[in-house]
């Protein structure tokens, strides 16, 4: 079997991410499944370097820029990532000797950027010698800049969050975003009880426990190994899904026999969960514009033993037809969004998203929510959800909708009290709940 340097592999994946050729999770999964790196420790190192470098990139760039004699912003992307991965090892990895991190970075540079080895060698040795002397912005004098650099988030985003949540909450949020998230799975109640599945997982050597909030969730604390290769996943007993995401289906409160529309269904995490909550009795229409996602949804449904889902390829911003009007007891709009509530799992988002890009999401979200309204029966329930914590994607979209649709009203979200605000909206945050950041609004059509 072919082998490769885990550090070189991490640099290559980071280069692809920065070039916009994909996100970390699928790129890393594709690499690990290729068999290029077979040693468990090396596979773990690739994963740590990719995610660790993405999470702490702001801090790493600050350190490098202080010791680099040129203009770091103008440096080639690949050379930046060679330096970032090496500095990450020097600062944040206790198990990797400094000489190994420096030596491997020099080897990668010699291969990819011949002639720049002396620069990389000298800079990294200087970082290793002076890493405890690096100064950071003063927290008291400039808390926003301090948080941005020390906790590695874009300055514009920290500034926005500080205005929304205050300094200490923002620091806690950014710190939580840089932590490795727990692996949460959903127990498939169509096939077994959660406690029975936990017992089976434990007998298969996995440490796990029930989630704090979701009645269907399990947290697996054992690290290593691809869960999708485990027999329990293949047999549809579990499905990988963050705990907050699991709670969105409960907001919809589907009943056995209901007719349900999942308007932005994606690969079917919530569609299949809804079917499970309905006891696989009733009808679910799952709509998405991406036919590849619908094909994956069909496979997921088959694996989970779900038979009541019909897939439809369609644009959620457009009217799907009069036959959809007043036809559904429950409608879920799990809207496309910035993903700013998922930075623990998708740290590249914070570097890829620009402040001006944020304004594009509410326009799309509002179109989808407006298009969804006619599908809801009188007395029916419409849930609008995102994996964002930004008000312009959440409360403001709902308020704009309600100003146009007087036949809908807010219903208090059926969720734990510490996740429901004074208006009845559902919110989760990584630093408060240990989950991804989600928003949910439960709306009832009353005429």
TIVEX-291409 format. One record per residue (C-alpha): residue number from 1; y, x, z; residue in one letter. Coordinates in steps of 0.25 Angstrom, whole numbers, plus 5000, padded with zeros to 4 digits. Layout:
BEGIN
[NUM; [Y; X; Z]; "A"],
...
//
This chain:
BEGIN
[1; [5000; 5000; 5000]; "X"],
[2; [5014; 5005; 4996]; "X"],
[3; [5023; 5009; 5008]; "X"],
[4; [5038; 5010; 5009]; "X"],
[5; [5048; 5015; 5019]; "X"],
[6; [5052; 5003; 5028]; "X"],
[7; [5066; 5008; 5029]; "X"],
[8; [5067; 5009; 5014]; "X"],
[9; [5062; 4995; 5012]; "X"],
[10; [5072; 4990; 5022]; "X"],
[11; [5083; 4997; 5014]; "X"],
[12; [5078; 4990; 5002]; "X"],
[13; [5077; 4976; 5008]; "X"],
[14; [5091; 4978; 5014]; "X"],
[15; [5097; 4982; 5000]; "X"],
[16; [5091; 4970; 4993]; "X"],
[17; [5097; 4961; 5004]; "X"],
[18; [5111; 4967; 5002]; "X"],
[19; [5109; 4965; 4987]; "X"],
[20; [5107; 4951; 4989]; "X"],
[21; [5093; 4951; 4984]; "X"],
[22; [5087; 4944; 4996]; "X"],
[23; [5086; 4941; 5011]; "X"],
[24; [5080; 4950; 5021]; "X"],
[25; [5068; 4941; 5025]; "X"],
[26; [5062; 4939; 5011]; "X"],
[27; [5065; 4953; 5006]; "X"],
[28; [5058; 4959; 5019]; "X"],
[29; [5047; 4949; 5018]; "X"],
[30; [5045; 4953; 5003]; "X"],
[31; [5045; 4968; 5006]; "X"],
[32; [5035; 4966; 5018]; "X"],
[33; [5025; 4958; 5010]; "X"],
[34; [5025; 4968; 4999]; "X"],
[35; [5016; 4977; 5007]; "X"],
[36; [5026; 4989; 5005]; "X"],
[37; [5027; 4992; 5020]; "X"],
[38; [5014; 4989; 5027]; "X"],
[39; [5016; 4996; 5041]; "X"],
[40; [5020; 4986; 5051]; "X"],
[41; [5030; 4995; 5057]; "X"],
[42; [5036; 4998; 5044]; "X"],
[43; [5037; 4983; 5040]; "X"],
[44; [5044; 4980; 5054]; "X"],
[45; [5054; 4992; 5051]; "X"],
[46; [5057; 4986; 5037]; "X"],
[47; [5060; 4972; 5044]; "X"],
[48; [5068; 4978; 5055]; "X"],
[49; [5077; 4987; 5046]; "X"],
[50; [5080; 4975; 5037]; "X"],
[51; [5083; 4965; 5047]; "X"],
[52; [5089; 4975; 5057]; "X"],
[53; [5098; 4981; 5047]; "X"],
[54; [5103; 4967; 5042]; "X"],
[55; [5106; 4962; 5056]; "X"],
[56; [5113; 4975; 5060]; "X"],
[57; [5120; 4979; 5047]; "X"],
[58; [5134; 4977; 5052]; "X"],
[59; [5131; 4986; 5064]; "X"],
[60; [5124; 4996; 5055]; "X"],
[61; [5135; 4997; 5045]; "X"],
[62; [5146; 4999; 5056]; "X"],
[63; [5138; 5011; 5061]; "X"],
[64; [5136; 5017; 5048]; "X"],
[65; [5150; 5015; 5044]; "X"],
[66; [5155; 5022; 5056]; "X"],
[67; [5148; 5035; 5052]; "X"],
[68; [5148; 5034; 5037]; "X"],
[69; [5159; 5042; 5031]; "X"],
[70; [5160; 5034; 5019]; "X"],
[71; [5163; 5019; 5016]; "X"],
[72; [5150; 5012; 5021]; "X"],
[73; [5153; 4999; 5014]; "X"],
[74; [5153; 5007; 5000]; "X"],
[75; [5139; 5013; 5003]; "X"],
[76; [5127; 5008; 4994]; "X"],
[77; [5120; 4996; 5000]; "X"],
[78; [5107; 5004; 5000]; "X"],
[79; [5112; 5016; 5007]; "X"],
[80; [5119; 5007; 5017]; "X"],
[81; [5105; 5000; 5020]; "X"],
[82; [5099; 5014; 5022]; "X"],
[83; [5109; 5017; 5032]; "X"],
[84; [5109; 5003; 5039]; "X"],
[85; [5093; 5003; 5041]; "X"],
[86; [5094; 5018; 5046]; "X"],
[87; [5105; 5015; 5056]; "X"],
[88; [5098; 5002; 5060]; "X"],
[89; [5086; 5010; 5064]; "X"],
[90; [5095; 5020; 5072]; "X"],
[91; [5103; 5009; 5079]; "X"],
[92; [5093; 4998; 5081]; "X"],
[93; [5079; 5003; 5080]; "X"],
[94; [5073; 5010; 5092]; "X"],
[95; [5060; 5013; 5086]; "X"],
[96; [5065; 5021; 5074]; "X"],
[97; [5068; 5036; 5076]; "X"],
[98; [5082; 5040; 5071]; "X"],
[99; [5077; 5051; 5062]; "X"],
[100; [5067; 5041; 5055]; "X"],
[101; [5078; 5031; 5052]; "X"],
[102; [5087; 5042; 5047]; "X"],
[103; [5076; 5050; 5039]; "X"],
[104; [5071; 5037; 5032]; "X"],
[105; [5085; 5033; 5028]; "X"],
[106; [5087; 5047; 5022]; "X"],
[107; [5074; 5045; 5014]; "X"],
[108; [5078; 5031; 5009]; "X"],
[109; [5092; 5037; 5005]; "X"],
[110; [5086; 5049; 4998]; "X"],
[111; [5078; 5039; 4989]; "X"],
[112; [5088; 5028; 4987]; "X"],
[113; [5101; 5036; 4988]; "X"],
[114; [5099; 5050; 4985]; "X"],
[115; [5110; 5059; 4989]; "X"],
[116; [5114; 5050; 5001]; "X"],
[117; [5104; 5056; 5011]; "X"],
[118; [5113; 5065; 5018]; "X"],
[119; [5123; 5054; 5020]; "X"],
[120; [5112; 5045; 5026]; "X"],
[121; [5106; 5056; 5034]; "X"],
[122; [5119; 5060; 5040]; "X"],
[123; [5124; 5046; 5043]; "X"],
[124; [5112; 5041; 5050]; "X"],
[125; [5111; 5054; 5058]; "X"],
[126; [5125; 5052; 5062]; "X"],
[127; [5122; 5037; 5066]; "X"],
[128; [5110; 5042; 5074]; "X"],
[129; [5119; 5052; 5082]; "X"],
[130; [5131; 5043; 5084]; "X"],
[131; [5125; 5029; 5085]; "X"],
[132; [5129; 5027; 5099]; "X"],
[133; [5143; 5032; 5096]; "X"],
[134; [5146; 5021; 5086]; "X"],
[135; [5157; 5011; 5090]; "X"],
[136; [5157; 4996; 5088]; "X"],
[137; [5169; 4987; 5088]; "X"],
[138; [5174; 4983; 5102]; "X"],
[139; [5168; 4970; 5106]; "X"],
[140; [5180; 4967; 5115]; "X"],
[141; [5191; 4970; 5105]; "X"],
[142; [5184; 4965; 5092]; "X"],
[143; [5172; 4956; 5096]; "X"],
[144; [5170; 4951; 5082]; "X"],
[145; [5170; 4965; 5075]; "X"],
[146; [5161; 4970; 5087]; "X"],
[147; [5151; 4958; 5084]; "X"],
[148; [5151; 4960; 5069]; "X"],
[149; [5148; 4975; 5070]; "X"],
[150; [5139; 4976; 5083]; "X"],
[151; [5131; 4963; 5080]; "X"],
[152; [5131; 4965; 5065]; "X"],
[153; [5137; 4953; 5059]; "X"],
[154; [5148; 4951; 5048]; "X"],
[155; [5162; 4951; 5054]; "X"],
[156; [5166; 4938; 5047]; "X"],
[157; [5154; 4931; 5053]; "X"],
[158; [5156; 4936; 5067]; "X"],
[159; [5171; 4932; 5066]; "X"],
[160; [5166; 4918; 5062]; "X"],
[161; [5156; 4917; 5073]; "X"],
[162; [5165; 4922; 5083]; "X"],
[163; [5175; 4911; 5080]; "X"],
[164; [5164; 4901; 5081]; "X"],
[165; [5156; 4906; 5093]; "X"],
[166; [5164; 4916; 5100]; "X"],
[167; [5162; 4931; 5102]; "X"],
[168; [5150; 4931; 5112]; "X"],
[169; [5142; 4920; 5104]; "X"],
[170; [5145; 4927; 5091]; "X"],
[171; [5140; 4941; 5097]; "X"],
[172; [5127; 4934; 5102]; "X"],
[173; [5125; 4927; 5089]; "X"],
[174; [5126; 4940; 5081]; "X"],
[175; [5117; 4947; 5091]; "X"],
[176; [5107; 4936; 5090]; "X"],
[177; [5108; 4937; 5074]; "X"],
[178; [5104; 4952; 5075]; "X"],
[179; [5091; 4949; 5083]; "X"],
[180; [5077; 4947; 5077]; "X"],
[181; [5075; 4932; 5076]; "X"],
[182; [5062; 4926; 5082]; "X"],
[183; [5051; 4922; 5073]; "X"],
[184; [5051; 4907; 5074]; "X"],
[185; [5040; 4898; 5067]; "X"],
[186; [5038; 4883; 5067]; "X"],
[187; [5025; 4877; 5071]; "X"],
[188; [5020; 4867; 5061]; "X"],
[189; [5017; 4855; 5069]; "X"],
[190; [5009; 4849; 5058]; "X"],
[191; [4998; 4859; 5060]; "X"],
[192; [4999; 4862; 5075]; "X"],
[193; [5007; 4861; 5088]; "X"],
[194; [5016; 4872; 5091]; "X"],
[195; [5009; 4877; 5103]; "X"],
[196; [4996; 4878; 5096]; "X"],
[197; [5003; 4886; 5085]; "X"],
[198; [5009; 4895; 5095]; "X"],
[199; [4995; 4897; 5101]; "X"],
[200; [4989; 4901; 5088]; "X"],
[201; [5001; 4911; 5085]; "X"],
[202; [4998; 4917; 5098]; "X"],
[203; [4983; 4918; 5096]; "X"],
[204; [4987; 4925; 5082]; "X"],
[205; [4994; 4936; 5090]; "X"],
[206; [5009; 4931; 5089]; "X"],
[207; [5018; 4929; 5101]; "X"],
[208; [5025; 4916; 5100]; "X"],
[209; [5032; 4905; 5108]; "X"],
[210; [5038; 4891; 5105]; "X"],
[211; [5053; 4891; 5101]; "X"],
[212; [5063; 4887; 5111]; "X"],
[213; [5069; 4875; 5103]; "X"],
[214; [5060; 4871; 5091]; "X"],
[215; [5048; 4863; 5095]; "X"],
[216; [5041; 4868; 5083]; "X"],
[217; [5045; 4883; 5084]; "X"],
[218; [5037; 4896; 5088]; "X"],
[219; [5043; 4909; 5090]; "X"],
[220; [5034; 4921; 5086]; "X"],
[221; [5038; 4934; 5093]; "X"],
[222; [5027; 4943; 5087]; "X"],
[223; [5033; 4952; 5077]; "X"],
[224; [5027; 4957; 5064]; "X"],
[225; [5018; 4952; 5053]; "X"],
[226; [5022; 4941; 5043]; "X"],
[227; [5021; 4927; 5049]; "X"],
[228; [5018; 4921; 5036]; "X"],
[229; [5005; 4929; 5035]; "X"],
[230; [5000; 4923; 5048]; "X"],
[231; [4990; 4912; 5046]; "X"],
[232; [4997; 4902; 5055]; "X"],
[233; [5009; 4903; 5045]; "X"],
[234; [5000; 4902; 5033]; "X"],
[235; [4993; 4889; 5039]; "X"],
[236; [5007; 4882; 5041]; "X"],
[237; [5006; 4882; 5056]; "X"],
[238; [5020; 4889; 5057]; "X"],
[239; [5032; 4891; 5049]; "X"],
[240; [5043; 4902; 5051]; "X"],
[241; [5056; 4895; 5055]; "X"],
[242; [5067; 4898; 5065]; "X"],
[243; [5068; 4889; 5077]; "X"],
[244; [5082; 4883; 5073]; "X"],
[245; [5077; 4880; 5059]; "X"],
[246; [5065; 4872; 5065]; "X"],
[247; [5075; 4864; 5073]; "X"],
[248; [5082; 4859; 5061]; "X"],
[249; [5070; 4850; 5057]; "X"],
[250; [5071; 4844; 5071]; "X"],
[251; [5085; 4840; 5069]; "X"],
[252; [5081; 4831; 5057]; "X"],
[253; [5071; 4824; 5066]; "X"],
[254; [5062; 4820; 5055]; "X"],
[255; [5052; 4809; 5058]; "X"],
[256; [5038; 4806; 5053]; "X"],
[257; [5039; 4799; 5040]; "X"],
[258; [5053; 4802; 5037]; "X"],
[259; [5058; 4806; 5023]; "X"],
[260; [5065; 4819; 5025]; "X"],
[261; [5074; 4827; 5015]; "X"],
[262; [5075; 4842; 5017]; "X"],
[263; [5087; 4845; 5007]; "X"],
[264; [5087; 4861; 5008]; "X"],
[265; [5072; 4863; 5011]; "X"],
[266; [5071; 4877; 5007]; "X"],
[267; [5057; 4883; 5010]; "X"],
[268; [5053; 4871; 5019]; "X"],
[269; [5054; 4876; 5033]; "X"],
[270; [5061; 4863; 5038]; "X"],
[271; [5055; 4854; 5028]; "X"],
[272; [5041; 4857; 5033]; "X"],
[273; [5046; 4857; 5048]; "X"],
[274; [5051; 4843; 5045]; "X"],
[275; [5038; 4839; 5039]; "X"],
[276; [5031; 4844; 5052]; "X"],
[277; [5041; 4836; 5061]; "X"],
[278; [5037; 4824; 5053]; "X"],
[279; [5022; 4826; 5054]; "X"],
[280; [5021; 4828; 5039]; "X"],
[281; [5024; 4813; 5037]; "X"],
[282; [5035; 4808; 5029]; "X"],
[283; [5042; 4815; 5017]; "X"],
[284; [5051; 4827; 5016]; "X"],
[285; [5059; 4830; 5003]; "X"],
[286; [5062; 4845; 5003]; "X"],
[287; [5073; 4849; 4993]; "X"],
[288; [5078; 4863; 4989]; "X"],
[289; [5085; 4869; 4977]; "X"],
[290; [5075; 4881; 4977]; "X"],
[291; [5062; 4878; 4971]; "X"],
[292; [5056; 4890; 4977]; "X"],
[293; [5059; 4886; 4991]; "X"],
[294; [5053; 4872; 4988]; "X"],
[295; [5040; 4879; 4984]; "X"],
[296; [5040; 4887; 4997]; "X"],
[297; [5042; 4874; 5004]; "X"],
[298; [5030; 4868; 4998]; "X"],
[299; [5022; 4880; 5002]; "X"],
[300; [5027; 4879; 5016]; "X"],
[301; [5024; 4864; 5017]; "X"],
[302; [5010; 4866; 5012]; "X"],
[303; [5008; 4878; 5022]; "X"],
[304; [5013; 4869; 5034]; "X"],
[305; [5005; 4857; 5030]; "X"],
[306; [5017; 4848; 5026]; "X"],
[307; [5015; 4838; 5015]; "X"],
[308; [5027; 4829; 5016]; "X"],
[309; [5037; 4838; 5009]; "X"],
[310; [5042; 4835; 4995]; "X"],
[311; [5050; 4847; 4988]; "X"],
[312; [5062; 4844; 4979]; "X"],
[313; [5070; 4854; 4971]; "X"],
[314; [5085; 4850; 4972]; "X"],
[315; [5099; 4854; 4975]; "X"],
[316; [5103; 4849; 4989]; "X"],
[317; [5118; 4848; 4985]; "X"],
[318; [5115; 4838; 4975]; "X"],
[319; [5110; 4823; 4976]; "X"],
[320; [5095; 4823; 4975]; "X"],
[321; [5095; 4809; 4969]; "X"],
[322; [5097; 4795; 4974]; "X"],
[323; [5082; 4794; 4978]; "X"],
[324; [5086; 4804; 4989]; "X"],
[325; [5097; 4795; 4995]; "X"],
[326; [5094; 4788; 5008]; "X"],
[327; [5080; 4793; 5007]; "X"],
[328; [5078; 4802; 5019]; "X"],
[329; [5077; 4800; 5034]; "X"],
[330; [5080; 4815; 5036]; "X"],
[331; [5088; 4825; 5028]; "X"],
[332; [5088; 4840; 5031]; "X"],
[333; [5099; 4849; 5025]; "X"],
[334; [5096; 4863; 5029]; "X"],
[335; [5107; 4868; 5021]; "X"],
[336; [5109; 4882; 5014]; "X"],
[337; [5118; 4890; 5023]; "X"],
[338; [5123; 4904; 5027]; "X"],
[339; [5111; 4907; 5036]; "X"],
[340; [5120; 4912; 5046]; "X"],
[341; [5111; 4907; 5057]; "X"],
[342; [5100; 4915; 5053]; "X"],
[343; [5105; 4929; 5053]; "X"],
[344; [5094; 4934; 5063]; "X"],
[345; [5084; 4931; 5051]; "X"],
[346; [5094; 4934; 5040]; "X"],
[347; [5103; 4945; 5044]; "X"],
[348; [5107; 4948; 5029]; "X"],
[349; [5115; 4934; 5029]; "X"],
[350; [5126; 4940; 5038]; "X"],
[351; [5129; 4951; 5028]; "X"],
[352; [5127; 4943; 5015]; "X"],
[353; [5135; 4931; 5019]; "X"],
[354; [5150; 4933; 5017]; "X"],
[355; [5160; 4924; 5024]; "X"],
[356; [5165; 4918; 5011]; "X"],
[357; [5150; 4914; 5008]; "X"],
[358; [5149; 4905; 5020]; "X"],
[359; [5159; 4895; 5014]; "X"],
[360; [5149; 4892; 5003]; "X"],
[361; [5138; 4886; 5012]; "X"],
[362; [5145; 4874; 5017]; "X"],
[363; [5148; 4869; 5003]; "X"],
[364; [5134; 4869; 5000]; "X"],
[365; [5130; 4863; 5013]; "X"],
[366; [5139; 4852; 5012]; "X"],
[367; [5134; 4848; 4998]; "X"],
[368; [5120; 4848; 5003]; "X"],
[369; [5123; 4840; 5015]; "X"],
[370; [5132; 4830; 5007]; "X"],
[371; [5120; 4829; 4997]; "X"],
[372; [5110; 4826; 5008]; "X"],
[373; [5118; 4814; 5014]; "X"],
[374; [5113; 4803; 5005]; "X"],
[375; [5098; 4806; 5007]; "X"],
[376; [5098; 4802; 5022]; "X"],
[377; [5094; 4788; 5025]; "X"],
[378; [5103; 4779; 5034]; "X"],
[379; [5100; 4784; 5048]; "X"],
[380; [5093; 4797; 5043]; "X"],
[381; [5096; 4811; 5047]; "X"],
[382; [5102; 4822; 5040]; "X"],
[383; [5101; 4837; 5046]; "X"],
[384; [5111; 4848; 5041]; "X"],
[385; [5106; 4862; 5045]; "X"],
[386; [5110; 4876; 5042]; "X"],
[387; [5105; 4890; 5047]; "X"],
[388; [5120; 4893; 5049]; "X"],
[389; [5129; 4893; 5061]; "X"],
[390; [5142; 4892; 5053]; "X"],
[391; [5150; 4879; 5056]; "X"],
[392; [5154; 4878; 5041]; "X"],
[393; [5140; 4877; 5037]; "X"],
[394; [5136; 4868; 5048]; "X"],
[395; [5146; 4858; 5056]; "X"],
[396; [5156; 4859; 5045]; "X"],
[397; [5147; 4855; 5034]; "X"],
[398; [5142; 4843; 5043]; "X"],
[399; [5156; 4839; 5046]; "X"],
[400; [5160; 4839; 5032]; "X"],
[401; [5147; 4831; 5029]; "X"],
[402; [5150; 4820; 5039]; "X"],
[403; [5165; 4819; 5034]; "X"],
[404; [5159; 4815; 5021]; "X"],
[405; [5147; 4807; 5026]; "X"],
[406; [5151; 4797; 5037]; "X"],
[407; [5137; 4791; 5036]; "X"],
[408; [5131; 4803; 5044]; "X"],
[409; [5133; 4807; 5058]; "X"],
[410; [5129; 4819; 5067]; "X"],
[411; [5117; 4817; 5076]; "X"],
[412; [5115; 4826; 5087]; "X"],
[413; [5104; 4837; 5083]; "X"],
[414; [5091; 4835; 5090]; "X"],
[415; [5090; 4849; 5095]; "X"],
[416; [5091; 4857; 5109]; "X"],
[417; [5104; 4854; 5115]; "X"],
[418; [5109; 4869; 5114]; "X"],
[419; [5108; 4868; 5099]; "X"],
[420; [5116; 4855; 5098]; "X"],
[421; [5131; 4856; 5098]; "X"],
[422; [5141; 4845; 5103]; "X"],
[423; [5141; 4838; 5089]; "X"],
[424; [5126; 4838; 5088]; "X"],
[425; [5124; 4849; 5079]; "X"],
[426; [5112; 4859; 5080]; "X"],
[427; [5115; 4874; 5081]; "X"],
[428; [5107; 4886; 5084]; "X"],
[429; [5111; 4900; 5086]; "X"],
[430; [5103; 4913; 5086]; "X"],
[431; [5110; 4918; 5099]; "X"],
[432; [5108; 4905; 5106]; "X"],
[433; [5095; 4899; 5102]; "X"],
[434; [5087; 4911; 5096]; "X"],
[435; [5086; 4904; 5083]; "X"],
[436; [5093; 4905; 5070]; "X"],
[437; [5107; 4898; 5069]; "X"],
[438; [5105; 4884; 5064]; "X"],
[439; [5114; 4871; 5062]; "X"],
[440; [5110; 4857; 5061]; "X"],
[441; [5117; 4844; 5060]; "X"],
[442; [5110; 4831; 5061]; "X"],
[443; [5116; 4819; 5054]; "X"],
[444; [5112; 4805; 5053]; "X"],
[445; [5116; 4795; 5042]; "X"],
[446; [5120; 4782; 5049]; "X"],
[447; [5122; 4773; 5037]; "X"],
//
